Amino acid sequence: MKVLYWEQKGPANTEAVSKLATQRARELKINHIVVASNSGATAEHFLDQGLEVICVTHHVGFMSPGDDEMPAETRQKLSEKGVHILTTTHLMAGLDRALRIKFGGVYPAEIIAQTLRMLGQGVKVCVEISGMALDAGLIPYGREIIAVGGSGTGADTALVITPAHSNNFFDTKIKEIICKPREF
């Protein structure tokens, strides 16, 4: 398996990432794709591929209090297509972020997130959404999945990963990097 490195990060890579991720899922007989998608646009690239798609969004209120970034029509459309949508607190944010914002300082989850960002924002997102989907019971425990994330909007990173539950986070195994930006 050859790793593909994009020249730049960002949404221009979304179409190619979706094709590479879907292809690798078929090669490895992986049935579950966990994709970060707040608007639903990235998740739509994985429709009708014969795969179990789990779409992980920002929590309600991430951008502004009470605001859900995914329009209700999109949420309904994806759900009707069989996509499981998980809208919940981020694994590496939540209370640690609240403490940082309120009192300053750095907390363990943020140190982990920053460490993963050394490989790119998309790698951090893939690890995070995989654990969130596992904790929610939307993917099977102990099985490889494909995770797709990005650096803001769209997708630029795909991994083969065996996630662990958040209480055993360090048992997470990144098995393969399918693609990621070289410059980030």
Salt bridges, closest charged atoms under 4 A:
GLU15 OE2 - LYS19 NZ 3.72
GLU15 OE1 - HIS45 ND1 2.96
GLU27 OE1 - ARG24 NH1 2.77
GLU44 OE2 - LYS77 NZ 3.28
ASP48 OD2 - LYS81 NZ 3.29
GLU52 OE2 - HIS84 NE2 2.57
ASP68 OD2 - ARG75 NH2 2.96
GLU69 OE2 - HIS58 ND1 2.54
GLU110 OE2 - ARG100 NE 2.76
GLU128 OE1 - LYS124 NZ 2.72
ASP135 OD1 - HIS165 ND1 2.98
GLU144 OE2 - LYS175 NZ 3.34
GLU176 OE2 - ARG24 NH2 2.74
GLU183 OE2 - ARG182 NH1 3.23
